[in-house]
Amino acid sequence: MPRLDSANTATRPTKLGLGFFRASAAEVARALIGKVLVRHVEGVRLRARIVETEAYLGPQDLASHSSRGRTRRTETMFGPPGRAYVYLIYGIYDMLNVVVGTEGEAHAVLIRAAVPLDGWEAKLTGPGLLARGFGVTRAENGVTVTGKELYFQTSPGYRPNIAITPRIGIEYAKEWKDAPLRFVDENAIT
């Protein structure tokens, strides 16, 4: 399981390595709550604390894109962990996911919301707004999330208060619609 901040005695943030993303989607989705997403774009560093995620558990999960099989769109999901899976929804919003687990199992974590840090002002209260705020587009599909441009950090001293609920907007997913695979930091709810 990914190491949570409470076990980290460091006082400075550290970049999450590839090993963090080799756990199941549910484990990584929970462990990412309270971590910091970092993006370097056009000489600017953007950072935000992750406060909402959803786990997608591969082809058997009827809410997952991979449930429709391996396609051009889902190829990244079936690839190695630690890569961004970015897709367009409603013809408007790009969505940032992270491929996790083992190559071929198509597990992914959707980054749903975050709170901007360092005086940055942006509305990151939904997955489409989050990707837009960070300047993440389908051009980032397949890039590593452990590199220099896009990565995650620990947040020493921050302790999220995690609530677990069913995912949002997946009524079509039959028995999977009620699976407790959405993770929210209740500290961020105002």
Secondary structure as GFF3:
##gff-version 3
##sequence-region A 1 190
A	DSSP	three_ten_helix	5	7	.	.	.	ID=ss1
A	DSSP	three_ten_helix	18	22	.	.	.	ID=ss2
A	DSSP	alpha_helix	25	32	.	.	.	ID=ss3
A	DSSP	beta_strand	36	41	.	.	.	ID=ss4
A	DSSP	beta_strand	44	57	.	.	.	ID=ss5
A	DSSP	three_ten_helix	65	68	.	.	.	ID=ss6
A	DSSP	three_ten_helix	75	78	.	.	.	ID=ss7
A	DSSP	beta_strand	84	89	.	.	.	ID=ss8
A	DSSP	beta_strand	93	100	.	.	.	ID=ss9
A	DSSP	beta_strand	107	116	.	.	.	ID=ss10
A	DSSP	alpha_helix	127	134	.	.	.	ID=ss11
A	DSSP	three_ten_helix	138	140	.	.	.	ID=ss12
A	DSSP	beta_strand	150	153	.	.	.	ID=ss13
A	DSSP	beta_strand	162	165	.	.	.	ID=ss14
A	DSSP	three_ten_helix	171	178	.	.	.	ID=ss15
A	DSSP	beta_strand	182	185	.	.	.	ID=ss16
A	DSSP	three_ten_helix	186	188	.	.	.	ID=ss17
###
